[in-house]
Amino acid sequence: MNFILHLGLGSFHRAHQAVYVHQLRQQGDTTWAIAGGNLRPDMAETIAALQAQGGRYTLETVTPQGERSYTRIESIERIIPYQDDLAPLIAAGADAATRIISFTVTEAGYYLDAANQLDWANFPDLRADLAAVQAGRAGHTIYGGLVSILRARMAAGAGPVTLMNCDNLRHNGDRSRGGLLQFIDALGDAALKAWVQEYTSSPNAMVDRITPRPTPDVAERVKAATGWNDQAALMGESFIQWVIEDRFIAGRPAWEAVGVEMVDSVQAYEEAKIRLLNATHSCIAWAGTLAGYQYIHEGTHDAAIRQMAYDYVTDDAIPVLLPCPIDLERYRDVVLDRFGNPAIADTNQRVAMDAFSKIPGMIAPTIRDKLARGGSFDSVAMLPALFLAYLQRWHAGQIPYAYQDQAMDPAVAHAICDAADPVAAYAADTTLWGEMASDPRLIAALRQAFARVQAFVAERAKSTG
């Protein structure tokens, strides 16, 4: 039996990668299975439920037409309970039967700045993790965790392993590998660095399936449909896609047999997804929150918000991605249909999070490309302008939910909102804009877009007042 050790047993992994392995096993290929656990002490109830259920759980999928189906997923053979020294997780990673180590830790969990360098200055948990690993303790960031596992694997002579990133990070394999090697350099562990360079590979991948945080009614529907009181049930849309570069150093499942696209380069798919789907998702979440909505589908069906998203893609994103092997206009329309699915009930809270990572990763590249071409970028400028208005509400304590952002320094964010000229202060933030920070063209476009956002907010306040 070959194993994939997955770090981060959240909803997305269980609705995406685990599904593909399950489908292979259903076809009779039982040569691969998943072992999984977390690097941090989160999701304790879900982990306990999965452990009690032998790794099995029910996935509910919903089409845009509201058709629901239920599948019992049985690809996770081993649930690794959390303990602070990560000993069981490290032992699994050091086992020669583990051929792939995969991970989903969200975009902000890679701590990379605009130049793809580890941002030591702004992330005390990254510095603390380095100190912990230097002192011989287990690391709990993705880098510290991988170092702890790979050191044990090297010592055990367990052979090569593929490091497979499954997050919405551009060039996710290359960039997470770069961060890992920088972390190892900071440790001064030359032997481990040489081993990683020789015995691991890091394919880039594009992953896609909208997977909201499970709510209690998911388990209720699962019980009604299947009779099983599943404590780890979850729900996702019916759409699913996975595109992976075929660079696996220690073998892989025959994923192409269940619809995974194995390619030489993932770049075109990655750019289309990040710019046309992820950035649009954030646009709708920020605008929807400002308009008083709770769910993504509500904002998608709001004509003004849908037009903002449509104009961003059509006016600015598609032109900089051409030529492209993908039908981008069709992709845009499919994305908006998916976002409008009311059965998904995806919250603005989930999608709005981590803007200080999403703006530099998903939105700034389109602005950068438009600047390089000397063109206007009025439509894409609406997205960061929406977030500035959102940030001002957060600053005033007026967001109706807890906003989470691993890359945001709250003191810096409050200072932007308190500035005499918030637009200029916002445009000067290097975490968001990198080398474009304080560019007069950026400031002018954001100022114009922010005025349009304020008019939109005022109009909504009038209509609901």
N, C-alpha and C positions, 0 to 999 in steps of 0.2 A: 504494500500500500504506500502510495506517495501522498505527502501532506502539503497543503498550503497553510502556513501559519498566518492568521490574519490579526492585525493589531487595530482594535477599534470596532467592537461588535455593535455598532449603531444600526439604525434603521436602514441607511442606504446600503451598506454591505449586505444586509440580510435580504434586501429587496432586489439586489443587482448581482454581484459576483456569486453569492451563494446560490442564486437561482440557476445560473448557467451550469454550475457544477452539479446541481440537483438534476437538471435536465439530461446531462450526460449520463448520470447514474441511472436515470429512468430508462435510458436507451440500452442499458446493459454494460456500460463502461464504468466499472466500479474501482478503477485503478487509482482514482484520486478522491481525497476527502479534505475537509477543512477542520483545523483546530483553531480556536480563537479565544482571545482575551483582551483586556484593556491595560494600557500603561498607567492609567490613573484610577483612583477609586470612585469612578462615576458609574452610573447605570446599575447600581447594586441590585435593585429589584429585578430588572430585566435579566441580568446575568444569573441571578438565583433561579428565576423562572425557567430560563433556558437549561440550566443545569438539572433542575428537577424533571424537565421534559426530555432529557437525553439529547439536547441540541435541536429538537424538532419544534416547529412553530408553523403557524398558518399565515400565508400571504394572501390578502384580499387585493385584487386588481380591479380597476374601474375604468371603463372606456369613456370618451367624451359624451357618449349617448347615455351614460348611466348604467351600463350593463356590468354586473359584478360577477366575479368568479373567485374560487377559493382553491388554493393549492397548499398541501402540507409539504414543507421544505425539509428535506432530510439529509442535506449534504454536510452539515456541521456535526462531525462525529465526536468532537471533544470540546467541552467548554472549560476554559482554564480560569478558575476563580482568582480574583485579585488578591495579592499580598504585597506588602511594601517592598520586599527585596526582589520581587519579580521572579523568584526562583523557578516556579513551574513554567513560566513563559520562556525564561532563558533556556531551561532544559529542553523544551519543545523545539526552540530554534536551533539548538546544538545537536539535535537528532538528525542523523544522516537521511532519515526518511522524509524530512522536511526539505522540499526542493524549491519552494517559493515562499518568500515572506512578503505579504501584501499589507497595505495600511490605508486607512481613511482617518485623518486627523483634522480635516478642514483646512482651507487655504491659509488661514492665519497661523496654523500650527507649524509652519516651516520657517518663520522668523526671517524671511529674506527681504532685503531692501530692493530698491529699483535697479541696483547694479548686481543683483543676485548674490549679495554678500550677506552673511549672517549679521543681523542687526543687534549686536551685543549691547549697545548703549540703551536701547529702548525696551529691552526685554529682561527684567531681573530674573524671571523663572528660567531663562536660557542660561544665564550666568550661574545661577544656583545649581542647575543641572550639571554644568561643567565641573563645578566644585565637588558635587556629589560623586561623579564618576572618577575624578582625580583622587578622591579619598577612598575609592574602592567600593562605593555603594552603587546600587542600580540607578540608572537614569530614567526619568519619567517623561521627558520630551521625546519626540520621535527620534532625534539624534542620539540622545543618551540611552534610550531604550535599545536602539539598534546596535550601538557600540557594545552595550552589555551582552546582547545576544551574540553578536558576531565575534567578540573576543572568546566567548565560550565555544563557539563553533570552530574557530581557528584552533583553539587548544585541543578540542576533541578530534581534530582531523576529519571532520564530517563532510568535507568536500564543498563544491561550489553551490551557490544559491542565488536565485533571482530575487531582486528587490523590486516589488511591483506597486507603484503608486496608483491609487484609485481615486484621487481627489481632483477637484476642478482647478488645477494649477496649470498654467501654460507651460509646455515642455516639462510635464510633471516628473518624469523619470530623470531627465538631465538635471533639473534644478534641485530636486531633493537629494540626488547623488552629490551634487556640488556642495550643498549644505552639510551633508554627512562628512565629506572629506575635509571641509573647513573645520568642523567640530573635532575631527580626529587630529588635524594639524594643531589645533589649540591645546589638545591633550599632549601633543608631542609623542604620539605613539606611531613611530615610523613603521614598525613591523605590521601593525594592524592595517595601516594605510596601504602598504604593499600587498597585503593579503586581499583586502577589499578590491583593489584595482585588478588583481589577477583572477579572483574567484567569485566575483559577483557581476551581474549585469543589471541595468535599470531601464527597461523599455518605457518609452512614453506611451500614454494611453489617453483615450477620450471616453468618458463614462456619462451615461445619461438615463435617468429615470426620476421623475418627481416623486419624492417619498416624504410625505409630511410626518411630523411627530405623531405617533399613535395616540388616539384619544380613547376613552373608555367605551365609546359606542362601537369601535372596531371590534373589540372582544365580544361585545353583545351580538353583533351581526354574525361573527364567526361561530359563536355558540348556536345561534338560531339556524345557521346554514349547515353546520357540520355535527352539532351535538357535543363538541369538545370545548371544555372550559379552558381555553388557551390563554395563559397569562403572559405570553410573549407575542401575541398576534400583532400584525402590522398591515398597513395598507399602502399601495402605490398605484400610479397610473398604469394603464395597459401598455403604453409605449415603453420600449426598452432598447438601448443601443450600447454597444461596447466596441471600440476600435483600438487595437493594440499593435504596436510594432513587434514583429516576430523576432525578438532578441532575448531568448531564454537560455541561460547558460547550463541549466540542469534539468532540461525537459519541461514539458507543460501538458496540460490536458488538451484533448482534441477539440478545442472550443469552436473551431470553424464548423463542426458538425451540428452545433446548436445555435448558429447565427452570429457568432462573434466574427468581426471583420479583422483578419490578420493581415497587416500591411507593412510595407517597407518604411513609410513615413506617415505619421498621424497628423502632420501639421495642418493641412487644409481642413480636416474634420474638427480639429481642436480649435482653430481660429473661428470657424463658423459657429461652433457650439458656445464658446466663451463670449463672443461678441453679439451673436444674434439671440442666444437663449439666456445665458447667465446675466448679461448686462441688462437685457430687457426685463428679466424677472425682477432685478433690483429696482429698476425704474418704476415698475408697477407697484412694488411693495412700498417704496418711499412715497409715491404719489397717492396710493391708496390710503396709507396712514394719514397723510395730510388731509385727505378728503373725508376721513372718519370711517373708513371701511376696516373690517377685521380680516377679510379673506382676499387672497389673490384673485379669485374668479370675479369678485365684485368689482375690483379695479379694472380688470380686463374687459368687463362689459360696460364700463363707464366710457362713453364716446370720447371725451376729452383725453382721458388717460390712455386709452387704446391708440388714439391718434398720436400722442407723444411717442409711444413705443414704436408705432409703425413708421413715423417720420424719421426717428433716430436710425432705424435699420435701413430704410429705403434711401434716405438722403446721404447718410454718412458712413454707415458700416458696410453695406454691400459694395459701394464704389471702390473702397480701399482693399477689398478682398478679391476683386476680379483681376485676372481670370481665375476661375475656380472650377474644379470638377463637379462640384455640388450645385444643384439648382437652388440658389440662395433665396429667390423670391418664394418658391414653394416651401422651402425650409422655414422662412419667416411666417408664412400663413399657418403651417402646421404647428409651430410653436405657440402662436396666439390662440389657436383652437385648443391646444393642450392646457394653456393657462386658464382658459375660460371654463374648464370642466368643474362644475360646482360640486360634484361628488367627491373630489379630492379634498376640498375644504382645507387647502394649504393656507397657513396664516401669514399675514404680513410680518409678524414678529419673527418667524423662522427665516424668511427670505431677506428681510431688511438688515440682518446682523452682519457684522464684520465689514462694514463699508470701507474702513481704512486699509483693508487688504483688497477689497473688490474694486475700488476706484483705480488704484495703480495697476491692478492686474487685468481688469476687464473693460475699463472705460478709457483710461488715459492713452492706451495704445492707438485707439481710433483718432483721438485728438492729435496725437503725435504724427500719425500718418497724414492727416488732413493738413497740418501745419507744414509738413515736408513738401506737400504738393501745392502749397500756397493757396489753398481753397478755404472757404468759410466752413465753420463747423457749428452752426447755430443749433442744429437738431441734437447732436450728441452733447452739447453743452448743457442741455436741459437736464441731463441725468445727474451730474454733480451739483447742479443748482437745486434740484429737488432735495438732494441729501443735505445741502447747507440749510435749507428751510426746515428739514427734518431735525437737523442737529440743533437748530435754534429752539425748537420745541423741546427737545431732550434737555437742553441747557435750562429751560424754564420749568422743567418737571412736568411737561404736558404731554408726553408720550404715554398712551394708556397701557403700556406693558414694559417689562424690563428689556432694555436694549443691551445686547452683548457684542463686544468687539475686542478681540484679543490684541489687535494691533493699535488700538487707540489709547493714547495717553489722556485720561480725562482732564487733567490740568491744561493740556494744550488745547483740547477741544473747547473747554470753557473759555479759555483766553481768546480763541478765534471769535466766539460769539460775543464776548465783551469788548472786542476791539472797536475803535471809532469807525473803521471801515471793514466790516466782517468779510466782504467779498475779497478785498485785497489780502487780508490776513489768511483767509482760506486758500487763496491762490499761491500764497508764499510757503505753504506747508510742504516740505520736501518729502515727507513720508507719502503723501498723496501724489505729488507731481514730479518728483525727481528733478531732472535737469530743466524741466519746463517751469518750475516754480518761479513765480513773479514775472513770467513772460507777459509783456503788455498785451499781446494778442489774446492770451488766455484770460487775463483780467477783464478785458473788454467783452469777450464772449460770455464769460460767467456773469458779468454785471447785467448784460442784456437778458440773458436767460433767467437770472434771478428775479428780474422785474416781471418777466412773464409768469414765473412760478408764484410770485406774490399776488399777481392778478388772479391766477387760478385759485389760490387759497382764499382770497377775498370773495370771489364769486361763490365758492362752496360754502363759505361761512354765511353769506347772504341767503343762499337757497335753503340752508338748514336752520337758519336763525328764526 
